[in-house]
Amino acid sequence: MAEFFQATLAFPAVLCTFLLIVCVGYWLLTLVGAIDVDEDAGDLLGALGFGGVPLTIVLTLTIVVAWFLCLVGTVLLAGTGTGVRVTLGVLVLVVAIVLALLVTRLLVTPLRKVFHSGPAASRADFIGRTCVIRTSTVATDFGQAEVHAEDGSSAVVQVRQTGKDDLRAGQTALIYDYDTDGEFFWVAPVETHLKD
């Protein structure tokens, strides 16, 4: 165990050990709710292939991989002289960072699906869609219908009509507007037959 701690505190691993301690501290603070995970890696990192994943996750993965590679390099350099060790240590550090970035890019690719949120859904997305009436009738002050979103999910929404149309359970209606004050959709019957 003493050899392990000695290796983590030797050059070049010591640089990544310090960064790893910072990462562990950050994630402990996140775990207790003291700070939040940031949203995205940003434009620059996104252009490098790290987009769609929080920056803190990208940095943590890079630091963990670089730390491990530097630790292996430090152990392999243990028997060399000081001058050679420093020169090779710098080379190990550079190689570790480059390899860590490549490995992180591979690890981030499947994580994009986990963090992908897409554009925020809006009630306005339902306007222009058809819905199926779920209540016995729809009036100017009562009614519900089921509508399907573009992603295939469905929602039961409050609907109203302005006229005396006979909208009953099971019938199809067209959503043509949304009332923000009343938080309901305006619907009208959909013609289900063609006129000659």
SENU-509370 format. One record per residue (C-alpha): residue number from 1; residue in one letter; x, y, z. Coordinates in nm, 2 decimals, decimal comma, always signed. Each point is the difference from the previous one (the first is absolute). Example, Ala and Ser with C-alpha at 12.3 -4.5 7.8 and 13.67 -1.06 7.14 Angstrom:
<bado=1; pati=A; px=+1,23; py=-0,45; pz=+0,78> $
<bado=2; pati=S; px=+0,14; py=+0,34; pz=-0,07> $
This chain:
<bado=1; pati=M; px=+0,00; py=+0,00; pz=+0,00> $
<bado=2; pati=A; px=+0,29; py=+0,24; pz=+0,07> $
<bado=3; pati=E; px=+0,13; py=-0,06; pz=-0,35> $
<bado=4; pati=F; px=-0,33; py=+0,10; pz=-0,14> $
<bado=5; pati=F; px=-0,01; py=+0,33; pz=+0,19> $
<bado=6; pati=Q; px=+0,36; py=+0,06; pz=-0,09> $
<bado=7; pati=A; px=-0,08; py=-0,05; pz=-0,37> $
<bado=8; pati=T; px=-0,30; py=+0,23; pz=+0,01> $
<bado=9; pati=L; px=+0,22; py=+0,27; pz=+0,15> $
<bado=10; pati=A; px=+0,29; py=-0,04; pz=-0,25> $
<bado=11; pati=F; px=+0,03; py=+0,19; pz=-0,32> $
<bado=12; pati=P; px=-0,19; py=+0,00; pz=-0,24> $
<bado=13; pati=A; px=-0,29; py=-0,18; pz=+0,19> $
<bado=14; pati=V; px=+0,00; py=+0,27; pz=+0,27> $
<bado=15; pati=L; px=-0,14; py=+0,26; pz=-0,24> $
<bado=16; pati=C; px=-0,30; py=-0,22; pz=-0,08> $
<bado=17; pati=T; px=-0,04; py=-0,12; pz=+0,36> $
<bado=18; pati=F; px=-0,06; py=+0,36; pz=+0,10> $
<bado=19; pati=L; px=-0,26; py=+0,04; pz=-0,28> $
<bado=20; pati=L; px=-0,16; py=-0,33; pz=+0,10> $
<bado=21; pati=I; px=-0,04; py=+0,12; pz=+0,36> $
<bado=22; pati=V; px=-0,17; py=+0,32; pz=-0,13> $
<bado=23; pati=C; px=-0,24; py=-0,22; pz=-0,20> $
<bado=24; pati=V; px=-0,08; py=-0,22; pz=+0,30> $
<bado=25; pati=G; px=-0,07; py=+0,31; pz=+0,20> $
<bado=26; pati=Y; px=-0,22; py=+0,14; pz=-0,27> $
<bado=27; pati=W; px=-0,21; py=-0,32; pz=-0,03> $
<bado=28; pati=L; px=-0,03; py=-0,03; pz=+0,38> $
<bado=29; pati=L; px=-0,14; py=+0,36; pz=+0,01> $
<bado=30; pati=T; px=-0,23; py=-0,09; pz=-0,29> $
<bado=31; pati=L; px=-0,12; py=-0,31; pz=+0,18> $
<bado=32; pati=V; px=-0,10; py=+0,19; pz=+0,31> $
<bado=33; pati=G; px=-0,17; py=+0,26; pz=-0,21> $
<bado=34; pati=A; px=+0,23; py=+0,29; pz=+0,07> $
<bado=35; pati=I; px=+0,06; py=+0,06; pz=-0,38> $
<bado=36; pati=D; px=-0,16; py=-0,10; pz=-0,33> $
<bado=37; pati=V; px=+0,14; py=-0,18; pz=-0,30> $
<bado=38; pati=D; px=+0,04; py=+0,24; pz=-0,29> $
<bado=39; pati=E; px=-0,21; py=-0,05; pz=-0,31> $
<bado=40; pati=D; px=+0,23; py=-0,05; pz=-0,30> $
<bado=41; pati=A; px=+0,36; py=-0,02; pz=-0,11> $
<bado=42; pati=G; px=-0,04; py=+0,33; pz=-0,19> $
<bado=43; pati=D; px=+0,08; py=+0,09; pz=-0,36> $
<bado=44; pati=L; px=+0,38; py=-0,05; pz=-0,01> $
<bado=45; pati=L; px=-0,02; py=-0,34; pz=+0,17> $
<bado=46; pati=G; px=-0,30; py=-0,09; pz=-0,21> $
<bado=47; pati=A; px=+0,20; py=+0,07; pz=-0,32> $
<bado=48; pati=L; px=+0,26; py=-0,24; pz=+0,14> $
<bado=49; pati=G; px=-0,25; py=-0,28; pz=+0,03> $
<bado=50; pati=F; px=-0,10; py=+0,04; pz=+0,37> $
<bado=51; pati=G; px=-0,33; py=+0,19; pz=-0,05> $
<bado=52; pati=G; px=-0,33; py=-0,12; pz=+0,15> $
<bado=53; pati=V; px=+0,16; py=-0,10; pz=+0,34> $
<bado=54; pati=P; px=+0,06; py=+0,22; pz=+0,30> $
<bado=55; pati=L; px=+0,35; py=+0,16; pz=+0,01> $
<bado=56; pati=T; px=+0,07; py=-0,13; pz=+0,35> $
<bado=57; pati=I; px=-0,06; py=-0,36; pz=-0,12> $
<bado=58; pati=V; px=+0,24; py=+0,05; pz=-0,30> $
<bado=59; pati=L; px=+0,27; py=+0,15; pz=+0,22> $
<bado=60; pati=T; px=-0,05; py=-0,27; pz=+0,27> $
<bado=61; pati=L; px=+0,04; py=-0,29; pz=-0,25> $
<bado=62; pati=T; px=+0,30; py=+0,17; pz=-0,16> $
<bado=63; pati=I; px=+0,17; py=+0,05; pz=+0,34> $
<bado=64; pati=V; px=-0,07; py=-0,36; pz=+0,12> $
<bado=65; pati=V; px=+0,14; py=-0,15; pz=-0,32> $
<bado=66; pati=A; px=+0,30; py=+0,23; pz=-0,01> $
<bado=67; pati=W; px=+0,07; py=-0,07; pz=+0,37> $
<bado=68; pati=F; px=+0,00; py=-0,37; pz=-0,05> $
<bado=69; pati=L; px=+0,23; py=+0,02; pz=-0,31> $
<bado=70; pati=C; px=+0,23; py=+0,24; pz=+0,19> $
<bado=71; pati=L; px=+0,00; py=-0,24; pz=+0,30> $
<bado=72; pati=V; px=+0,10; py=-0,29; pz=-0,23> $
<bado=73; pati=G; px=+0,27; py=+0,22; pz=-0,16> $
<bado=74; pati=T; px=+0,13; py=+0,11; pz=+0,35> $
<bado=75; pati=V; px=+0,03; py=-0,36; pz=+0,11> $
<bado=76; pati=L; px=+0,19; py=-0,10; pz=-0,32> $
<bado=77; pati=L; px=+0,24; py=+0,29; pz=+0,04> $
<bado=78; pati=A; px=+0,07; py=-0,08; pz=+0,37> $
<bado=79; pati=G; px=+0,35; py=-0,14; pz=-0,07> $
<bado=80; pati=T; px=+0,13; py=+0,28; pz=-0,22> $
<bado=81; pati=G; px=+0,23; py=+0,28; pz=+0,08> $
<bado=82; pati=T; px=-0,13; py=+0,35; pz=+0,10> $
<bado=83; pati=G; px=+0,08; py=+0,18; pz=-0,33> $
<bado=84; pati=V; px=-0,13; py=-0,28; pz=-0,22> $
<bado=85; pati=R; px=-0,30; py=-0,04; pz=+0,23> $
<bado=86; pati=V; px=-0,11; py=+0,36; pz=-0,04> $
<bado=87; pati=T; px=+0,04; py=-0,01; pz=-0,38> $
<bado=88; pati=L; px=-0,19; py=-0,32; pz=-0,03> $
<bado=89; pati=G; px=-0,25; py=+0,12; pz=+0,26> $
<bado=90; pati=V; px=-0,09; py=+0,29; pz=-0,22> $
<bado=91; pati=L; px=-0,04; py=-0,23; pz=-0,30> $
<bado=92; pati=V; px=-0,22; py=-0,23; pz=+0,21> $
<bado=93; pati=L; px=-0,21; py=+0,29; pz=+0,11> $
<bado=94; pati=V; px=-0,06; py=+0,12; pz=-0,36> $
<bado=95; pati=V; px=-0,07; py=-0,35; pz=-0,13> $
<bado=96; pati=A; px=-0,24; py=-0,06; pz=+0,30> $
<bado=97; pati=I; px=-0,19; py=+0,32; pz=-0,07> $
<bado=98; pati=V; px=-0,04; py=-0,08; pz=-0,37> $
<bado=99; pati=L; px=-0,11; py=-0,35; pz=+0,06> $
<bado=100; pati=A; px=-0,23; py=+0,11; pz=+0,28> $
<bado=101; pati=L; px=-0,17; py=+0,24; pz=-0,24> $
<bado=102; pati=L; px=-0,04; py=-0,27; pz=-0,26> $
<bado=103; pati=V; px=-0,14; py=-0,25; pz=+0,25> $
<bado=104; pati=T; px=-0,24; py=+0,26; pz=+0,15> $
<bado=105; pati=R; px=-0,13; py=+0,08; pz=-0,35> $
<bado=106; pati=L; px=-0,08; py=-0,37; pz=-0,04> $
<bado=107; pati=L; px=-0,17; py=-0,01; pz=+0,34> $
<bado=108; pati=V; px=-0,20; py=+0,32; pz=-0,06> $
<bado=109; pati=T; px=-0,16; py=-0,13; pz=-0,32> $
<bado=110; pati=P; px=-0,25; py=-0,24; pz=+0,17> $
<bado=111; pati=L; px=-0,05; py=+0,25; pz=+0,29> $
<bado=112; pati=R; px=-0,15; py=+0,26; pz=-0,24> $
<bado=113; pati=K; px=-0,32; py=-0,21; pz=-0,01> $
<bado=114; pati=V; px=-0,03; py=+0,02; pz=+0,37> $
<bado=115; pati=F; px=+0,04; py=+0,38; pz=+0,01> $
<bado=116; pati=H; px=-0,19; py=+0,08; pz=-0,32> $
<bado=117; pati=S; px=-0,30; py=+0,22; pz=+0,09> $
<bado=118; pati=G; px=-0,09; py=+0,13; pz=-0,35> $
<bado=119; pati=P; px=-0,21; py=+0,31; pz=-0,03> $
<bado=120; pati=A; px=-0,24; py=+0,07; pz=+0,28> $
<bado=121; pati=A; px=-0,35; py=-0,13; pz=-0,06> $
<bado=122; pati=S; px=-0,27; py=+0,27; pz=-0,03> $
<bado=123; pati=R; px=-0,38; py=-0,01; pz=+0,01> $
<bado=124; pati=A; px=+0,01; py=+0,18; pz=-0,33> $
<bado=125; pati=D; px=+0,14; py=-0,32; pz=-0,15> $
<bado=126; pati=F; px=-0,35; py=-0,15; pz=+0,03> $
<bado=127; pati=I; px=-0,17; py=+0,27; pz=-0,21> $
<bado=128; pati=G; px=-0,09; py=-0,15; pz=-0,34> $
<bado=129; pati=R; px=-0,01; py=-0,35; pz=+0,12> $
<bado=130; pati=T; px=-0,30; py=-0,22; pz=+0,03> $
<bado=131; pati=C; px=-0,12; py=-0,14; pz=+0,33> $
<bado=132; pati=V; px=-0,25; py=-0,26; pz=+0,12> $
<bado=133; pati=I; px=-0,27; py=+0,12; pz=+0,23> $
<bado=134; pati=R; px=+0,00; py=-0,19; pz=+0,33> $
<bado=135; pati=T; px=-0,29; py=+0,16; pz=+0,19> $
<bado=136; pati=S; px=-0,37; py=-0,07; pz=-0,07> $
<bado=137; pati=T; px=-0,02; py=+0,35; pz=-0,16> $
<bado=138; pati=V; px=+0,19; py=+0,32; pz=-0,06> $
<bado=139; pati=A; px=-0,15; py=+0,33; pz=+0,09> $
<bado=140; pati=T; px=+0,11; py=+0,36; pz=+0,04> $
<bado=141; pati=D; px=+0,10; py=-0,08; pz=+0,36> $
<bado=142; pati=F; px=+0,08; py=-0,37; pz=+0,01> $
<bado=143; pati=G; px=+0,18; py=-0,27; pz=-0,19> $
<bado=144; pati=Q; px=+0,31; py=-0,22; pz=-0,03> $
<bado=145; pati=A; px=+0,18; py=-0,16; pz=-0,30> $
<bado=146; pati=E; px=+0,30; py=-0,21; pz=-0,06> $
<bado=147; pati=V; px=+0,26; py=+0,13; pz=-0,24> $
<bado=148; pati=H; px=+0,32; py=-0,16; pz=-0,13> $
<bado=149; pati=A; px=+0,33; py=+0,19; pz=-0,01> $
<bado=150; pati=E; px=+0,25; py=-0,03; pz=-0,28> $
<bado=151; pati=D; px=+0,22; py=-0,23; pz=+0,20> $
<bado=152; pati=G; px=-0,29; py=-0,25; pz=+0,04> $
<bado=153; pati=S; px=-0,09; py=+0,09; pz=+0,36> $
<bado=154; pati=S; px=-0,36; py=+0,08; pz=+0,08> $
<bado=155; pati=A; px=-0,16; py=+0,25; pz=+0,24> $
<bado=156; pati=V; px=-0,35; py=+0,06; pz=+0,13> $
<bado=157; pati=V; px=-0,07; py=+0,38; pz=-0,04> $
<bado=158; pati=Q; px=-0,28; py=+0,23; pz=+0,09> $
<bado=159; pati=V; px=-0,21; py=+0,10; pz=-0,30> $
<bado=160; pati=R; px=-0,28; py=+0,24; pz=-0,07> $
<bado=161; pati=Q; px=-0,22; py=+0,09; pz=-0,30> $
<bado=162; pati=T; px=-0,16; py=+0,32; pz=-0,10> $
<bado=163; pati=G; px=-0,30; py=-0,13; pz=-0,19> $
<bado=164; pati=K; px=-0,28; py=-0,25; pz=+0,04> $
<bado=165; pati=D; px=+0,19; py=-0,28; pz=-0,17> $
<bado=166; pati=D; px=-0,08; py=-0,35; pz=+0,12> $
<bado=167; pati=L; px=+0,34; py=-0,11; pz=+0,13> $
<bado=168; pati=R; px=-0,02; py=-0,33; pz=+0,19> $
<bado=169; pati=A; px=+0,23; py=-0,27; pz=+0,14> $
<bado=170; pati=G; px=+0,19; py=-0,17; pz=-0,28> $
<bado=171; pati=Q; px=-0,04; py=+0,27; pz=-0,26> $
<bado=172; pati=T; px=+0,29; py=+0,17; pz=-0,17> $
<bado=173; pati=A; px=+0,05; py=+0,37; pz=+0,04> $
<bado=174; pati=L; px=+0,25; py=+0,26; pz=-0,13> $
<bado=175; pati=I; px=+0,20; py=+0,21; pz=+0,25> $
<bado=176; pati=Y; px=+0,01; py=+0,35; pz=-0,15> $
<bado=177; pati=D; px=+0,10; py=+0,23; pz=+0,29> $
<bado=178; pati=Y; px=+0,11; py=+0,01; pz=+0,36> $
<bado=179; pati=D; px=-0,15; py=+0,23; pz=+0,27> $
<bado=180; pati=T; px=+0,29; py=+0,09; pz=+0,24> $
<bado=181; pati=D; px=-0,23; py=+0,15; pz=+0,26> $
<bado=182; pati=G; px=-0,23; py=-0,30; pz=+0,03> $
<bado=183; pati=E; px=+0,28; py=-0,25; pz=-0,08> $
<bado=184; pati=F; px=-0,21; py=-0,19; pz=-0,26> $
<bado=185; pati=F; px=-0,01; py=-0,07; pz=-0,37> $
<bado=186; pati=W; px=-0,27; py=+0,11; pz=-0,24> $
<bado=187; pati=V; px=-0,12; py=-0,29; pz=-0,22> $
<bado=188; pati=A; px=-0,23; py=-0,04; pz=-0,30> $
<bado=189; pati=P; px=-0,14; py=-0,32; pz=-0,15> $
<bado=190; pati=V; px=+0,19; py=-0,16; pz=-0,28> $
<bado=191; pati=E; px=-0,19; py=-0,10; pz=-0,31> $
<bado=192; pati=T; px=+0,04; py=-0,37; pz=-0,04> $
<bado=193; pati=H; px=-0,17; py=-0,04; pz=-0,34> $
<bado=194; pati=L; px=+0,06; py=+0,17; pz=-0,34> $
<bado=195; pati=K; px=-0,27; py=+0,22; pz=-0,15> $
<bado=196; pati=D; px=-0,09; py=-0,07; pz=-0,36> $
